[in-house]
Amino acid sequence: MLKPESHIVGRWIAARGESTPILGPVTGQPIATAMNGGWDVQGALDHARGVGGPALRAMGFHDRARMLKALAGYLMERKDALYAINPLTGATLRDGRVDIEGGIGTMMAYAAKGRRELPDGHVWIDGAVEPMGRTGAFSGQHIAVPLQGVAVHINAFNFPVWGMLEKLAPTLLAGVPAIIKPATQTCYLTHACYEMMITSGLLPEGAVQLVIGSVGDMLDRLGPQDVVSFTGSADTALKLRATPALMRNSTRFMAEQDSLNAAILGPDAGVGSPEFELFLKEAVQEITTKAGQKCTAMRRLIVPQAMLGAVGEALAAKLGAISPADPAGEKARLGALASMSQKRDVLAKLAMLRQEARLIHGDPDQFEVMGGDAAQAFLPAMVLQCDTPDAARLVHQVEAFGPVSTLMPYRDVAHAAALANRGGGSLVASLFTHDPEVARDVTMESAAHHGRLYIMDRDAASEATGHGAPMPQMIHGGPGRAGGGEELGGVRAVLHYMQRTAVQASPRILSAVSGTWLRGAPVSEGPRHPFQRNFDDLGIGETIHTKAREISLEDIEHFAHFTGDTFYAHMDEAAAQANPFFPGRVAHGYLLLSFAAGLFVEPNPGPVLANTGLNGLSFQKPVSPGDSIAAQLTVKRKTRRTDSYGEVAWAVILTNQTGEQVAEYELLTMVAYRSA
């Protein structure tokens, strides 16, 4: 029997006193035990805030991203041990891939995003500098820094690995320690994955802790620097939100709740069309994956009135080929629910739905299980049909969290969107259509009611991730019943664990705070040309001012004929003068960039390896024949990229012979590190 232990203040704590037996959903026999309290709640919080938090904050974003990458790789190498436990939860091999490899892949995705999108430092810069005066001597900059508390993650039973890792990745990347509370029914699989993380030695002490069983009065002890991130039912979320300490201290509370997600079959998706087949395929997948125990599962299938019968028959035919089965079987597609209590809950909710809809496929009272016992936590795939969804109430409010979905008709596109919206807010709504107008109409009518819109057609099918698959790059959450919160969504999820602060100061101070050179901050000259200095020796604010170069009419004409850019403003004096933007013929913008490179480049071999990009190019003033330009090149920020080179961003400012700025941009180069 498995005996998962809590991991508190760096120690494993076995169950003390009475423990809760966990019955397996496949056999009904005890498979694990969970402890009932007996651990130091305040000690766990103090350890996270006083040890884990400082250790994580001492690391920069990129250090934490490298940590996540190494950790994900470590788990991936040991995934077979997790798959061995997976069938005990009632999940099939296919279900396990979504949970186990999906969770590890999410952590890997956040590691990559951290290296690509976050700075190689400790401060996230949010937006541009805001001048507060005429000269720029006093400005404002929004930044974000890690919260100095602890994140309490309360996870659901249906994804014991993914649910932990998808919250943990952005939390650790932000620099905040976490206390993880998995659902008791499947905590043993979470525990196995967590134990691997601790054994890896890759995480700082106190960065993570694990609570098996009740969290006790932990929520009563949380403050304004802490975060609660919850996944589960709306009723449980409401109880947790109402904790007086959370409201009194304005503790951040994020909820991702089960919702009545909808799938709409477009009016253009006739029987036999690619979109019709895609709709059927995904509906079957959402009903059977994890035995329908997914917060994103399709609960309401909304189809054109004229196609109601055809869709029902096609669904019944496909689902009829899928029987509940022992999840340990390699070919099993529909496993068990997580527990007998979950089965009872689904049956109770099914009875409520049958007050407004009739069962057209599947019988909960008569079905067979391949290699298993129907008396245990198994149910067949079931489809109900509600013929009058406008008059119905329960089908839009009651969720049977199992292999159950309700089919209903719509009159027109506006009616379809209105039915989808009656769920009161969902994590995802999908639309299967090849008609752009239908897609736009549904989006405009429904986007405000759903956290994600999944619009599927033949063009996207080859790369589609699926209606029910939250992806690390896109937000996972939704309004209303879905909880009103967000998870994932790339860097957005990291910022949920950080504090946005407006810093107002001089450019010199703002540059020091942000680690990025800003206009008006001091500059310095290095001992030699910066292109001859390695990444380690270059300093933020290091600058060169080039000599000036005059732009001649011959330069403009040569550039025009050489490149083929003979736009009239460069070639026709009268036409250029008629343009309100130009005094006459002017130099090409790209000619100015080319000449600027010629002014500041160092031609000899050196640490600069390559020019890899140019950001934020803008032209402020035209340059006429006879004008001169000069360049100021300043080290703006530095980012370590590989073991041998880093990225240097240079602020480039071009001015004319009177000192007026004519252009600016950010130049990116890869620069070698100092030789060992």
Residue, then its C-alpha position, 0 to 999 in steps of 0.5 A: m500500500l502506498k503511504p504518501e508523506s507530507h514534506i514540511v520544513g525540509r523533512w518527510i512527515a509520516a501519518r500520525g494517529e488516524s489516517t484516511p484510507i484511499l480506495g482504488p476506483v478500479t477494485g474498490q480496495p485500499i491502495a494508499t493512506a493519507m495523513n490527517g494533520g499532525w504537521d507544523v502549519q506556521g513552521a511551513l509558512d515561515h520556512a517558505r517565506g524565510v528560507g525558500g523565498p530569499a533563495l529564489r529571489a537571489m536567483g535571476f529569471h534566467d537562473r530560475a528558468r535554467m533550474l526549471k529546464a533541468l528539473a523538467g528533464y530530470l522528471m522526463e527521464r523518470k516518467d515511466a515510474l509515474y506511468a506505473i502508478n497512473p492506472l491506480t487513479g482510474a486513468t488510461l495510458r492516453d489519459g496519463r500522457v496528458d497528465i504526466e508528459g503534459g505537465i512536464g512539457t508545461m514546465m519545459a515551456y515555461a523554462a524556454k519562455g523564461r529565457r526568451e521573454l524575461p530579462d536576465g536579472h531580477v526586475w521585470i520592466d512593464g511598458a515604456v518610461e513615462p516622462m513626468g516633466r518637460t526635460g525628462a529629469f523626472s520619470g516613471q517606470h512600472i516594474a514587477v518584482p517577486l512577492q515576498g510571501v508564499a503561494v499555496h496551490i490547492n489542486a484538483f484530483n483529475f490531473p495529479v501531475w499536470g495540476m501541480l507542475e502547471k502552477l509550480a512552473p510560473t510560481l518558481l519562475a517568478g521567484v516565489p516558494a510554493i506549498i502544494k496541496p493535492a487532492t487526497q484521492t490521487c495524492y499518491l501520484t502527486h507525491a511520487c512526482y514531488e519526491m522526484m523533484i526533491t531527490s533531484g537536488l535542483l530546487p533551493e531549500g524551502a522552494v517547495q513543500l507538500v501537504i498530504g491531507s488537510v491544510g488545517d488553518m493555513l489560509d487563516r495565516l496568510g497575508p498580503q504577500d501571499v497567493v492562493s491558487f485553486t483548481g476545483s469546484a465553484d462551491t469549494a472555491l466560494k468557501l475558500r474565498a470567504t476565509p476572513a483573513l484572505m479578504r482582510n489582507s487582500t490575499r490574492f486568490m486565483a480560481e480555475q473552476d469547473s464550467l459548462n463548456a460548450a461546443i458549437l457546430g457551425p451552420d456550414a459544417g454539413v454531414g460529411s464535411p471536414e468540420f463535421e468530422l472534426f466536431l465528432k472526433e473532438a466530442v468523443q475525445e472530450i467525453t472519454t478522456k479522463a472519463g470526462q473528468k476534465c474542467t475543460a470537457m465539452r458539456r453542451l454540444i450545440v448543433p443546427q436544428a436540422m442536424l440534431g438527429a444526424v449528430g446524435e446518431a453519429l455520436a452514438a455510433k462512435l461512442g458505441a465502439i468504446s467501452p469502459a475498461d480496466p485503465a491498465g490495458e494498453k488499448a483502454r480508451l475509457g477508464a474509471l472515475a477517480s472514486m466511488s464518491q465521484k461516481r455517485d456525484v455524477l449519477a446524482k447530477l445525471a438524474m437532475l439533467r434527465q429532468e430536462a433531457r433524455l438519454i440517447h446513448g449509454d445506460p448507467d444501469q446496464f453496461e459492461v467493463m472490459g477487464g473490470d467490474a461495473a459495480q466499481a467507479f466505472l460509467p459508460a459514455m453517455v449523451l443526453q438530448c435537450d430539445t428545448p434548450d431555451a426553456a431549460r435551466l438545469v442543462h446550463q447550470v448542472e455539470a455531471f463531472g464524468p463521461v456525460s454531454t448534452l446535445m441541443p439544437y440552435r436556430d441561427v448563429a446568434h442563438a448558438a452564441a446565446l446558448a453557449n453564453r448561458g453557461g454563466g462563464s466558461l473556461v473554453a467554448s469551441l466552434f467548428t466552422h470554415d466560414p470566417e463570418v460565422a467565426r467572427d460573429v460568434t467571437m463578437e457575441s461570445a468572447a466576453h463569456h469564455g476564457r478561450l475560444y477554440i475555432m477549428d476547421r480543416d486548415a487548422a486541424s493538422e496542428a490543432t491541440g484540442h478543445g480540452a487542452p490548455m496550452p502554456q502559451m494561452i490563458h487557462g481560466g474564465p469569467g463567472r462560473a469558471g472562477g474569474g481567474e487565470e492560469l498559464g498564458g505565458v508570462r502573464a502567469v508569472l506576473h500573477y506572483m509578482q507585484r507591479t510597482a510604479v517607480q518615479a525617479s531620475p533616469r540615473i536611478l531608474s536605470a540602476v533599479s531596472g538594470t537597463w540604460l534609459r535616456g538621460a542616464p549617465v553614459s561612460e566611455g570604455p577603454r576601447h571600441p565596445f565591439q572589441r570588448n567581451f560580454d563580461d567587460l561591457g558595462i551598462g551605459e557604455t557609449i561611443h559617439t561617432k563622427a558625422r557623415e554628410i548625406s549627398l544627393e549622389d548617395i541617395e540616388h545610388f542607394a535608390h538604383f542599387t536597391g530598387d527603392t525609387f519612391y518619389a520622395h527620394m527621386d522627384e523634388a517637386a513631388a516630394q515638396a508636395n508631400p507635407f512630411f518632406p521639405g523636398r527630396v530626402a534620404h531613405g530611412y534604410l540608407l541612414l541605418s546603413f550609414a549609421a552601421g558604417l559609422f559605429v562598426e569595428p571591422n576587425p574580428g572581435p567578441v561581437l559574433a553576429n547582429t541578430g535583430l533590430n527593435g523599435l525603429s522610428f524616424q523623427k525628422p527627415v534628412s535632406p541632401g547636404d545634412s549630416i548624421a552621427a550616431q550614439l551607440t550605448v549598451k542598454r542591457k545584457t542577457r546571457r544566452t548560452d554557455s559561450y555568448g550573450e545578447v547585448a542590446w544597444a540603444v542607437i540614436l541618430t542626430n543631424q548636424t544641429g543635434e536634432q534626433v532623426a532616428e532611434y532603434e535598438l540593435l541586438t548583437m551576440v557577444a562572446y564571453r571573456s575567455a577562461 
